[in-house]
């Protein structure tokens, strides 16, 4: 039944056009932001999960930074340790020469004292970000008065200390790698939940734009139907 009071065709066309426009706005937003869920309005549950995942990933920055700092402290300690062990190795030879006595003992003692001072300087200089990387172990500094076995005791003590620092440095390296991978996984997981498939959304955008144009034409045709009734009275 044709009526000028109620244009049912125009109503349907207008509703369809409105729905298409809403869907077009949503798709355009996804293409613009790169997100299929950009706010809690889009999908509250997914948005909440992704937000929590991203927060957890961000929190790992502090953990990684702390581990990297500890690793740097350990690396400084190991670098100083190389100097210390090299000095101790040379001092052990001097110790034997000094204990043997004879010509040159005074020169050997001077070299021995210089190397001892070098060790003390290395320990003092082994600082990173205000933290001293080395704590002198018991029997770690060779005795000023040369005695048989004194340097070897220092070598044994420093070897144990540096072994512990080296083990810790390796552990920090593994922990940094693990936390980095965990952070990447959390961010990727959050991305899987909220990121838009831009290729798919681009194709959908084109289809909706075409659908919108057709909807405008359909509404125009529906609105003109009432004017057709005029021809019946001519």
LOKOL-116258 format. One line per field, with one value per residue: residue number from 0; residue in one letter; z negated, y, x negated of N, C-alpha, C in turn. Coordinates in Angstrom, 3 decimals, padded with zeros to 6 digits. Atoms other than C-alpha are relative to their C-alpha. Layout:
REM LOKOL-116258
pos <- [NUM, ...] .
code <- [a, ...] .
n.pz <- [Z, ...] .
n.py <- [Y, ...] .
n.px <- [X, ...] .
ca.pz <- [Z, ...] .
ca.py <- [Y, ...] .
ca.px <- [X, ...] .
c.pz <- [Z, ...] .
c.py <- [Y, ...] .
c.px <- [X, ...] .
This chain:
REM LOKOL-116258
pos <- [0, 1, 2, 3, 4, 5, 6, 7, 8, 9, 10, 11, 12, 13, 14, 15, 16, 17, 18, 19, 20, 21, 22, 23, 24, 25, 26, 27, 28, 29, 30, 31, 32, 33, 34, 35, 36, 37, 38, 39, 40, 41, 42, 43, 44, 45, 46, 47, 48, 49, 50, 51, 52, 53, 54, 55, 56, 57, 58, 59, 60, 61, 62, 63, 64, 65, 66, 67, 68, 69, 70, 71, 72, 73, 74, 75, 76, 77, 78, 79, 80, 81, 82, 83, 84, 85, 86, 87, 88, 89, 90, 91, 92, 93, 94, 95, 96, 97, 98, 99, 100, 101, 102, 103, 104, 105, 106, 107, 108, 109, 110, 111, 112, 113, 114, 115, 116, 117, 118, 119, 120, 121, 122, 123, 124, 125, 126, 127, 128, 129, 130, 131, 132, 133, 134, 135, 136, 137, 138, 139, 140, 141, 142, 143, 144, 145, 146, 147, 148, 149, 150, 151, 152, 153, 154, 155, 156, 157, 158, 159, 160, 161, 162, 163, 164, 165, 166, 167, 168, 169, 170, 171, 172, 173, 174, 175, 176, 177, 178, 179, 180, 181, 182, 183, 184, 185, 186, 187, 188, 189, 190, 191, 192, 193, 194, 195, 196, 197, 198, 199, 200, 201, 202, 203, 204, 205, 206, 207, 208, 209, 210, 211, 212, 213, 214, 215, 216, 217, 218, 219, 220, 221, 222, 223, 224, 225, 226, 227, 228, 229, 230, 231, 232, 233] .
code <- [x, x, x, x, x, x, x, x, x, x, x, x, x, x, x, x, x, x, x, x, x, x, x, x, x, x, x, x, x, x, x, x, x, x, x, x, x, x, x, x, x, x, x, x, x, x, x, x, x, x, x, x, x, x, x, x, x, x, x, x, x, x, x, x, x, x, x, x, x, x, x, x, x, x, x, x, x, x, x, x, x, x, x, x, x, x, x, x, x, x, x, x, x, x, x, x, x, x, x, x, x, x, x, x, x, x, x, x, x, x, x, x, x, x, x, x, x, x, x, x, x, x, x, x, x, x, x, x, x, x, x, x, x, x, x, x, x, x, x, x, x, x, x, x, x, x, x, x, x, x, x, x, x, x, x, x, x, x, x, x, x, x, x, x, x, x, x, x, x, x, x, x, x, x, x, x, x, x, x, x, x, x, x, x, x, x, x, x, x, x, x, x, x, x, x, x, x, x, x, x, x, x, x, x, x, x, x, x, x, x, x, x, x, x, x, x, x, x, x, x, x, x, x, x, x, x, x, x, x, x, x, x, x, x] .
n.pz <- [000.000, -000.085, 000.974, 000.166, 001.441, 000.474, -001.094, 000.609, -000.744, 000.410, 001.367, -000.075, -000.638, 000.952, 001.048, -000.591, -000.219, 001.325, 000.464, -000.822, 000.424, 001.287, -000.267, -000.735, 000.992, 000.796, -000.838, -000.209, 001.244, 000.066, -000.976, 000.481, 001.223, -000.082, 001.091, -000.086, 001.332, 000.430, 001.289, 000.662, -000.706, -001.109, 000.587, 001.359, 000.522, -000.741, 000.321, 001.357, -000.040, -000.732, 000.810, 001.071, -000.603, -000.343, 001.256, 000.485, -000.870, 000.331, 001.328, -000.144, -000.305, 001.237, 000.316, -000.961, 000.297, 001.209, -000.348, -000.834, 000.889, 000.746, -000.937, -000.242, 001.194, -000.053, -001.080, 000.494, 000.954, -000.736, -000.688, 001.025, 000.421, -000.943, 000.398, 001.292, -000.158, -000.733, 000.958, 000.965, -000.675, -000.056, 001.375, 000.492, -000.452, 000.785, 001.363, 000.018, -000.154, 001.230, 001.043, -000.308, 000.424, -000.952, -000.737, -000.664, 000.873, 000.210, -001.231, -000.037, 001.016, -000.527, -000.995, 000.771, 000.649, -001.050, -000.435, 001.103, -000.081, -001.207, 000.377, 000.841, -000.884, -000.836, 000.860, 000.251, -001.248, -000.542, 000.434, -001.056, 000.507, 001.439, 000.688, -000.159, -000.520, 000.657, 001.433, 000.186, 000.818, 001.028, -000.608, -001.391, -000.341, 000.375, 001.154, -000.299, 000.329, -000.834, 000.691, -000.913, -000.076, 000.225, -001.260, -000.432, 000.770, -000.628, -001.288, 000.286, 000.498, -001.105, -000.974, 000.482, -000.123, -001.417, -000.503, 000.396, -000.826, -001.357, -000.002, 000.099, -001.269, -000.956, 000.417, -000.385, -001.460, -000.294, 000.492, -000.910, -001.226, 000.308, 000.199, -001.301, -000.761, 000.662, -000.335, -001.398, -000.071, 000.560, -000.941, -001.186, 000.392, 000.064, -001.382, -000.649, 000.475, -000.346, -001.287, -001.152, -001.233, -000.881, -001.352, 000.060, 000.263, -001.193, -000.961, 000.556, -000.132, -001.390, -000.179, 000.726, -000.721, -001.143, 000.570, 000.435, -001.204, -000.455, 000.970, -000.294, -001.210, 000.345, 000.766, -000.942, -000.789, 000.891, 000.287, -001.201, -000.328, 000.286, -001.083, -001.101, 000.175, -000.683, -001.404, -000.056, 000.035, -001.205] .
n.py <- [-001.186, -001.251, -000.973, -001.190, -000.191, 000.921, 000.489, 001.132, 000.246, -000.990, 000.335, 001.140, -000.464, -000.873, 000.860, 000.737, -000.974, -000.353, 001.136, 000.016, -001.134, 000.357, 001.011, -000.689, -000.785, 000.951, 000.505, -001.104, -000.166, 001.100, -000.283, -001.170, 000.302, 001.302, 000.828, 000.413, -000.333, -001.163, -000.461, 000.967, -000.044, 000.952, 001.342, -000.208, 001.122, 000.079, -001.208, 000.144, 001.006, -000.564, -001.075, 000.648, 000.600, -001.084, -000.533, 000.978, -000.099, -001.255, 000.148, 000.748, -000.941, -000.254, 001.229, 000.118, -001.062, 000.363, 001.106, -000.550, -000.734, 000.991, 000.620, -000.968, 000.010, 001.238, -000.106, -000.865, 000.809, 000.986, -000.722, -000.285, 001.300, 000.394, -000.740, 000.527, 001.340, -000.149, -000.519, 001.058, 001.007, -000.543, -000.116, 001.313, 000.204, -000.898, 000.544, 001.059, -000.627, -000.735, 000.984, 000.615, -000.957, -000.233, -001.266, -000.396, 000.179, -001.304, -000.332, 000.888, -000.488, -001.222, 000.430, 000.677, -001.052, -000.735, 000.836, 000.002, -001.283, 000.077, 000.772, -000.879, -001.018, 000.650, 000.215, -001.312, -000.559, 000.868, -000.587, -000.293, -000.666, -000.177, 001.288, 000.656, 001.342, 000.982, -000.009, 000.783, 001.196, 000.295, 000.407, -000.416, -000.879, 000.682, -000.605, -000.903, 000.765, 001.192, 001.289, 001.097, 000.343, -001.151, -000.409, 001.071, -000.164, -001.101, 000.503, 000.889, -000.806, -000.785, 000.929, 000.318, -001.202, -000.272, 001.080, -000.334, -001.140, 000.499, 000.796, -000.953, -000.733, 000.911, 000.108, -001.248, 000.041, 000.900, -000.617, -001.102, 000.611, 000.561, -001.075, -000.629, 000.863, -000.052, -001.299, 000.080, 000.893, -000.709, -001.051, 000.651, 000.532, -001.122, -000.435, 000.960, -000.241, -001.307, -000.546, 000.252, 000.533, -001.155, 000.444, 000.367, -001.201, -000.846, 000.571, -000.227, -001.426, -000.235, 000.589, -000.813, -001.267, 000.307, 000.283, -001.276, -000.705, 000.671, -000.324, -001.361, 000.073, 000.693, -000.937, -001.017, 000.622, 000.198, -001.309, -000.513, 000.832, -000.730, -000.959, 000.765, 000.000, -001.160, 000.324, 000.685, -000.997, -000.822] .
n.px <- [-000.843, 000.749, -000.493, 000.844, 000.187, 001.033, 000.842, 000.714, 001.235, 000.993, 000.387, 000.927, 001.228, 000.690, 000.557, 001.125, 001.073, 000.526, 000.805, 001.217, 000.830, 000.617, 001.021, 001.062, 000.746, 000.786, 001.085, 000.929, 000.743, 000.963, 001.063, 000.744, 000.757, 000.665, -000.524, -001.402, -000.529, 000.774, -000.512, -000.887, -001.281, 000.029, -000.153, 000.486, 000.783, 001.268, 000.764, 000.536, 001.068, 001.135, 000.573, 000.766, 001.194, 000.921, 000.536, 000.975, 001.182, 000.679, 000.604, 001.252, 001.090, 000.737, 000.744, 001.108, 000.972, 000.727, 000.900, 001.071, 000.901, 000.771, 000.932, 001.072, 000.849, 000.781, 000.978, 001.072, 000.755, 000.795, 001.082, 001.008, 000.530, 001.058, 001.212, 000.440, 000.571, 001.268, 000.975, 000.305, 000.833, 001.353, 000.492, 000.406, 001.390, 000.849, 000.058, 001.019, 001.313, 000.307, 000.289, 001.297, 001.017, 001.080, 000.049, -001.252, -001.164, -000.647, -000.737, -001.164, -000.949, -000.615, -000.996, -001.053, -000.782, -000.720, -001.113, -000.962, -000.701, -000.835, -001.186, -000.818, -000.582, -001.020, -001.169, -000.601, -000.545, -001.059, -001.272, -000.977, -001.200, 000.112, 000.117, 001.293, -000.258, 000.850, 000.257, 001.230, -000.224, 000.989, 001.278, -000.003, 001.122, 001.248, 000.666, 001.123, 001.203, -000.089, 000.136, -000.333, -001.423, -000.866, -000.627, -000.895, -001.245, -000.731, -000.501, -001.135, -001.115, -000.553, -000.594, -001.347, -000.845, -000.268, -000.855, -001.372, -000.434, -000.215, -001.238, -001.116, -000.099, -000.645, -001.395, -000.672, -000.158, -001.127, -001.234, -000.330, -000.528, -001.320, -000.968, -000.214, -000.907, -001.300, -000.582, -000.429, -001.167, -001.155, -000.396, -000.567, -001.309, -000.933, -000.219, -000.900, -001.366, -000.579, 000.442, -000.872, 000.576, -000.190, -000.358, -001.417, -000.793, 000.056, -000.958, -001.341, -000.282, -000.411, -001.329, -000.981, -000.169, -000.885, -001.321, -000.559, -000.446, -001.225, -001.050, -000.454, -000.829, -001.251, -000.831, -000.484, -001.078, -001.150, -000.592, -000.681, -001.178, -001.248, -000.305, -000.578, -001.460, -000.564, -000.313, -001.283, -001.072, 000.078] .
ca.pz <- [000.000, 001.026, -001.670, -002.070, -005.857, -006.361, -003.970, -005.127, -002.377, -003.407, -007.053, -006.211, -003.943, -006.626, -009.272, -006.968, -006.074, -009.756, -010.584, -007.705, -008.862, -012.391, -011.082, -008.745, -011.650, -013.646, -010.746, -010.033, -013.688, -013.500, -010.376, -011.959, -015.341, -014.223, -017.059, -017.000, -020.734, -021.565, -024.656, -027.162, -025.058, -022.212, -024.336, -028.092, -028.909, -026.173, -026.895, -030.605, -029.886, -027.344, -029.645, -032.471, -030.168, -028.946, -032.526, -033.499, -030.507, -031.420, -035.029, -033.797, -032.672, -036.296, -036.816, -033.658, -034.522, -037.980, -036.566, -033.983, -036.723, -038.788, -035.718, -035.076, -038.653, -038.237, -034.932, -036.552, -039.349, -036.874, -034.919, -038.109, -039.013, -035.863, -036.972, -040.500, -039.408, -036.941, -039.716, -042.148, -039.610, -039.173, -042.917, -043.498, -041.389, -043.254, -046.567, -045.715, -044.632, -047.781, -050.050, -048.243, -049.191, -047.508, -045.110, -043.868, -046.840, -047.415, -043.783, -043.968, -047.142, -045.421, -042.537, -045.014, -046.918, -043.662, -042.609, -046.044, -045.700, -042.200, -043.687, -046.315, -043.609, -041.445, -044.350, -045.080, -041.432, -040.837, -041.257, -039.132, -039.838, -043.355, -044.175, -044.825, -042.839, -044.986, -048.643, -049.624, -050.842, -053.929, -053.064, -049.841, -050.102, -050.001, -053.235, -053.249, -054.928, -052.431, -053.799, -052.020, -050.832, -051.584, -047.957, -047.245, -050.050, -048.391, -044.998, -046.493, -048.272, -045.214, -042.978, -045.154, -045.201, -041.436, -040.780, -042.722, -040.834, -037.509, -038.399, -039.392, -036.173, -034.113, -036.152, -035.576, -031.846, -031.811, -033.876, -031.586, -028.548, -030.221, -031.325, -027.872, -026.250, -028.847, -028.176, -024.423, -024.963, -027.150, -024.645, -021.742, -023.645, -024.347, -020.700, -019.540, -021.615, -020.546, -017.297, -014.109, -010.949, -008.722, -005.469, -006.475, -007.821, -004.675, -002.482, -004.800, -004.665, -000.881, -000.986, -003.589, -001.628, 001.404, -000.755, -002.164, 001.319, 002.291, -000.914, -000.071, 003.377, 001.886, -000.566, 002.243, 004.272, 001.254, 000.524, 004.112, 004.026, 002.449, 005.270, 007.678, 006.145, 007.685, 011.134, 010.205, 009.857, 013.215] .
ca.py <- [000.000, 003.408, 006.078, 009.638, 009.414, 006.412, 005.755, 002.292, 001.912, 005.128, 004.027, 000.735, 002.447, 005.041, 002.346, 000.359, 003.482, 004.363, 000.874, 001.025, 004.441, 003.146, 000.151, 002.426, 004.707, 001.688, 000.375, 003.790, 004.045, 000.631, 001.654, 004.972, 003.596, 000.127, -001.293, -003.353, -002.715, 000.808, 001.371, -000.475, 000.590, -001.665, -004.808, -004.372, -007.835, -007.914, -004.327, -005.134, -008.243, -006.440, -003.442, -005.718, -007.557, -004.304, -003.067, -006.289, -005.965, -002.359, -003.332, -005.655, -002.594, -001.930, -005.566, -005.589, -002.251, -003.517, -006.721, -004.776, -002.562, -005.579, -007.141, -003.945, -003.940, -007.557, -006.819, -003.983, -006.354, -008.972, -006.393, -005.308, -008.973, -009.590, -006.905, -008.308, -011.904, -010.793, -008.844, -011.762, -014.156, -011.863, -011.340, -015.054, -015.188, -012.198, -013.821, -016.815, -014.550, -012.445, -015.493, -016.868, -013.697, -012.563, -009.769, -007.872, -008.627, -004.938, -004.470, -007.487, -006.092, -002.750, -004.473, -006.571, -003.464, -001.701, -004.617, -004.729, -001.045, -001.755, -004.330, -001.865, 000.758, -001.708, -002.575, 001.107, 001.974, -000.905, 001.254, 001.431, 003.869, 004.454, 000.749, -000.863, -004.071, -005.762, -006.618, -007.736, -011.342, -012.626, -013.098, -011.225, -008.598, -010.120, -009.552, -006.661, -008.914, -011.658, -015.153, -018.479, -019.193, -015.699, -014.789, -018.181, -017.611, -014.309, -016.019, -018.662, -016.046, -013.809, -016.810, -017.730, -014.175, -013.715, -017.112, -016.016, -012.700, -014.519, -016.952, -014.059, -012.181, -015.204, -015.526, -011.857, -012.378, -015.311, -013.430, -010.404, -012.627, -014.389, -011.179, -009.682, -012.682, -012.590, -008.904, -009.534, -012.381, -010.246, -007.395, -009.762, -011.416, -008.065, -007.108, -010.285, -009.297, -005.672, -005.096, -004.821, -006.805, -003.782, -005.732, -007.118, -003.787, -001.964, -004.330, -003.978, -000.191, -000.200, -002.500, -000.350, 002.841, 001.220, -000.017, 003.477, 004.976, 002.372, 003.106, 006.801, 005.958, 003.539, 006.186, 008.714, 006.305, 005.528, 009.210, 009.861, 007.156, 009.496, 011.939, 009.150, 009.195, 012.598, 011.069, 009.069, 012.292, 013.698] .
ca.px <- [000.000, -001.359, -001.079, -002.303, -001.999, -004.262, -007.134, -008.177, -010.771, -012.502, -012.488, -014.179, -016.688, -017.486, -017.997, -020.255, -022.258, -022.624, -023.894, -026.371, -027.606, -028.186, -030.112, -032.079, -033.037, -034.223, -036.302, -037.810, -038.814, -040.515, -042.435, -043.448, -044.552, -045.655, -043.567, -040.406, -039.976, -041.119, -038.984, -036.816, -033.815, -034.937, -035.267, -035.575, -036.898, -039.548, -040.590, -041.060, -043.148, -045.344, -045.824, -046.952, -049.350, -050.861, -051.249, -053.022, -055.344, -056.118, -056.840, -059.583, -061.569, -062.514, -063.543, -065.668, -067.283, -068.215, -069.686, -071.653, -073.064, -074.096, -075.653, -077.621, -078.891, -079.978, -081.710, -083.672, -084.669, -085.852, -087.858, -089.602, -090.013, -092.044, -094.491, -094.631, -095.287, -097.971, -099.696, -099.467, -100.950, -103.941, -104.224, -104.449, -107.624, -109.025, -108.185, -110.342, -113.208, -112.983, -112.929, -115.970, -117.876, -121.067, -121.829, -118.812, -116.584, -115.904, -114.843, -112.580, -111.008, -110.388, -108.617, -106.649, -105.518, -104.559, -102.386, -100.753, -099.898, -098.514, -096.144, -094.946, -094.375, -092.419, -090.126, -089.529, -088.858, -086.426, -083.313, -080.161, -077.339, -078.635, -078.900, -082.272, -082.365, -084.994, -085.241, -088.723, -088.491, -090.268, -093.947, -093.229, -096.001, -099.527, -101.495, -103.963, -106.498, -107.202, -106.640, -106.432, -102.893, -101.614, -100.940, -099.413, -096.902, -095.969, -095.637, -093.335, -091.219, -090.830, -090.127, -087.149, -085.837, -086.150, -084.604, -081.518, -081.357, -081.701, -078.926, -076.663, -077.457, -076.426, -073.246, -072.376, -072.888, -070.469, -067.898, -068.074, -067.520, -064.590, -062.890, -063.405, -061.704, -058.931, -058.366, -058.207, -055.719, -053.453, -053.473, -052.845, -049.999, -048.391, -048.855, -047.131, -044.112, -043.736, -045.654, -043.616, -044.303, -044.890, -044.687, -041.295, -040.059, -041.192, -039.192, -036.200, -036.491, -036.243, -033.202, -031.440, -032.098, -030.464, -027.595, -027.129, -026.898, -024.315, -022.398, -022.259, -020.896, -018.347, -017.157, -016.914, -014.784, -012.584, -012.060, -011.018, -008.327, -005.761, -006.120, -005.180, -001.696, -001.170, -001.192, 001.909, 003.905, 002.912] .
c.pz <- [000.000, -000.945, -000.068, -001.476, -000.551, 001.190, -000.557, 000.699, -000.417, -001.407, -000.022, 000.581, -000.956, -001.112, 000.499, 000.201, -001.321, -000.540, 000.765, -000.432, -001.326, 000.198, 000.735, -000.957, -000.821, 000.795, 000.265, -001.236, -000.142, 000.955, -000.493, -001.184, 000.097, -001.053, 000.268, -001.341, -000.539, -001.334, -000.578, 000.690, 001.114, -000.477, -001.388, -000.516, 000.667, -000.323, -001.367, -000.027, 000.660, -000.808, -001.127, 000.535, 000.329, -001.253, -000.569, 000.814, -000.337, -001.336, 000.065, 000.360, -001.230, -000.378, 000.901, -000.272, -001.220, 000.272, 000.836, -000.844, -000.781, 000.893, 000.275, -001.176, 000.017, 001.074, -000.395, -000.975, 000.688, 000.728, -000.977, -000.465, 000.918, -000.370, -001.284, 000.150, 000.756, -000.942, -000.994, 000.604, 000.058, -001.397, -000.570, 000.415, -000.808, -001.429, -000.113, 000.085, -001.270, -001.119, 000.232, -000.424, 001.078, 000.666, 000.677, -000.874, -000.197, 001.215, 000.115, -000.981, 000.481, 001.026, -000.689, -000.629, 001.023, 000.478, -001.075, 000.008, 001.204, -000.302, -000.828, 000.854, 000.855, -000.788, -000.229, 001.235, 000.551, -000.500, 001.207, -000.662, -001.531, -000.798, 000.257, 000.364, -000.732, -001.506, -000.234, -000.902, -001.087, 000.663, 001.457, 000.384, -000.462, -001.172, 000.423, -000.296, 000.710, -000.824, 000.969, -000.053, -000.174, 001.249, 000.480, -000.749, 000.608, 001.331, -000.211, -000.431, 001.124, 001.053, -000.396, 000.162, 001.450, 000.644, -000.316, 000.844, 001.428, 000.120, -000.050, 001.308, 001.055, -000.322, 000.391, 001.499, 000.391, -000.423, 000.888, 001.282, -000.226, -000.127, 001.293, 000.852, -000.601, 000.336, 001.439, 000.139, -000.529, 000.960, 001.255, -000.302, -000.071, 001.409, 000.744, -000.379, 000.565, 001.361, 001.127, 001.143, 001.076, 001.430, 000.068, -000.183, 001.203, 001.048, -000.454, 000.154, 001.399, 000.249, -000.680, 000.673, 001.201, -000.480, -000.439, 001.196, 000.535, -000.933, 000.224, 001.227, -000.304, -000.766, 000.909, 000.814, -000.853, -000.284, 001.203, 000.308, -000.253, 001.110, 001.203, -000.086, 000.697, 001.420, 000.129, 000.080, 001.233, 001.074] .
c.py <- [001.249, 001.018, 001.183, 000.272, -000.871, -000.567, -001.117, -000.273, 000.953, -000.282, -001.129, 000.443, 000.864, -000.815, -000.755, 000.923, 000.386, -001.095, -000.072, 001.106, -000.299, -001.001, 000.628, 000.822, -000.905, -000.498, 001.084, 000.238, -001.081, 000.244, 001.145, -000.342, -001.288, -000.964, -000.391, 000.217, 001.141, 000.561, -001.071, -000.055, -001.037, -001.437, 000.048, -001.084, -000.077, 001.192, -000.125, -000.975, 000.581, 001.096, -000.567, -000.598, 001.065, 000.596, -000.932, 000.050, 001.251, -000.104, -000.740, 000.902, 000.230, -001.206, -000.139, 001.045, -000.338, -001.120, 000.493, 000.782, -000.976, -000.691, 000.933, 000.063, -001.231, 000.064, 000.886, -000.773, -001.012, 000.662, 000.332, -001.292, -000.499, 000.659, -000.578, -001.357, 000.050, 000.485, -001.073, -001.073, 000.471, 000.091, -001.346, -000.318, 000.866, -000.508, -001.061, 000.596, 000.724, -000.959, -000.667, 000.907, 000.228, 001.344, 000.281, -000.125, 001.305, 000.412, -000.854, 000.478, 001.255, -000.328, -000.635, 001.045, 000.784, -000.780, -000.076, 001.277, 000.019, -000.752, 000.855, 001.057, -000.584, -000.235, 001.312, 000.557, -000.795, 000.447, 000.240, 000.588, 000.092, -001.274, -000.608, -001.459, -001.089, 000.223, -000.898, -001.198, -000.138, -000.557, 000.451, 000.930, -000.675, 000.703, 000.878, -000.683, -001.340, -001.254, -001.078, -000.309, 001.171, 000.437, -001.057, 000.062, 001.103, -000.438, -000.864, 000.804, 000.791, -000.898, -000.353, 001.165, 000.261, -001.088, 000.289, 001.147, -000.451, -000.809, 000.907, 000.753, -000.841, -000.161, 001.249, 000.009, -000.873, 000.613, 001.157, -000.542, -000.538, 001.092, 000.756, -000.804, 000.021, 001.294, 000.001, -000.841, 000.687, 001.071, -000.598, -000.558, 001.085, 000.500, -000.918, 000.251, 001.279, 000.554, -000.395, -000.621, 001.059, -000.389, -000.322, 001.239, 000.935, -000.487, 000.252, 001.457, 000.325, -000.515, 000.844, 001.347, -000.183, -000.223, 001.288, 000.794, -000.598, 000.316, 001.383, 000.003, -000.660, 000.918, 001.070, -000.533, -000.149, 001.323, 000.556, -000.759, 000.740, 000.957, -000.700, -000.005, 001.167, -000.308, -000.691, 000.972, 000.911, -000.547] .
c.px <- [-000.888, 000.620, -000.944, -000.267, -001.134, -000.757, -000.887, -001.336, -001.120, -000.503, -001.031, -001.333, -000.817, -000.662, -001.231, -001.200, -000.653, -000.901, -001.322, -000.959, -000.702, -001.139, -001.191, -000.869, -000.926, -001.210, -001.043, -000.856, -001.077, -001.176, -000.881, -000.903, -000.817, 000.486, 001.451, 000.701, -000.860, 000.465, 000.915, 001.361, 000.053, 000.225, -000.639, -000.921, -001.372, -000.888, -000.669, -001.172, -001.249, -000.693, -000.853, -001.290, -001.049, -000.640, -001.064, -001.289, -000.800, -000.719, -001.327, -001.178, -000.871, -000.857, -001.220, -001.072, -000.839, -001.000, -001.177, -001.004, -000.879, -001.028, -001.175, -000.965, -000.904, -001.078, -001.179, -000.874, -000.895, -001.169, -001.126, -000.657, -001.102, -001.323, -000.580, -000.688, -001.324, -001.098, -000.418, -000.903, -001.456, -000.608, -000.451, -001.431, -000.957, -000.159, -001.090, -001.402, -000.415, -000.393, -001.358, -001.153, -001.037, 000.128, 001.343, 001.228, 000.764, 000.834, 001.262, 001.078, 000.719, 001.070, 001.215, 000.922, 000.829, 001.225, 001.081, 000.833, 000.947, 001.293, 000.953, 000.709, 001.123, 001.281, 000.740, 000.703, 001.175, 001.369, 000.892, 001.233, -000.014, -000.136, -001.365, 000.243, -000.771, -000.068, -001.200, 000.255, -001.062, -001.255, -000.101, -001.147, -001.271, -000.687, -001.180, -001.332, 000.097, -000.224, 000.461, 001.492, 000.926, 000.737, 000.977, 001.330, 000.858, 000.605, 001.230, 001.226, 000.667, 000.649, 001.429, 000.957, 000.393, 000.851, 001.463, 000.553, 000.288, 001.274, 001.221, 000.206, 000.706, 001.484, 000.793, 000.287, 001.186, 001.331, 000.441, 000.622, 001.405, 001.050, 000.284, 000.978, 001.407, 000.721, 000.526, 001.266, 001.252, 000.507, 000.631, 001.384, 001.053, 000.333, 000.958, 001.457, 000.607, -000.410, 000.949, -000.795, 000.242, 000.353, 001.495, 000.874, 000.018, 000.997, 001.435, 000.398, 000.494, 001.411, 001.076, 000.236, 000.919, 001.423, 000.681, 000.539, 001.295, 001.162, 000.563, 000.913, 001.340, 000.932, 000.576, 001.163, 001.253, 000.691, 000.765, 001.276, 001.309, 000.381, 000.617, 001.528, 000.671, 000.425, 001.344, 001.172, -000.041, 000.911] .
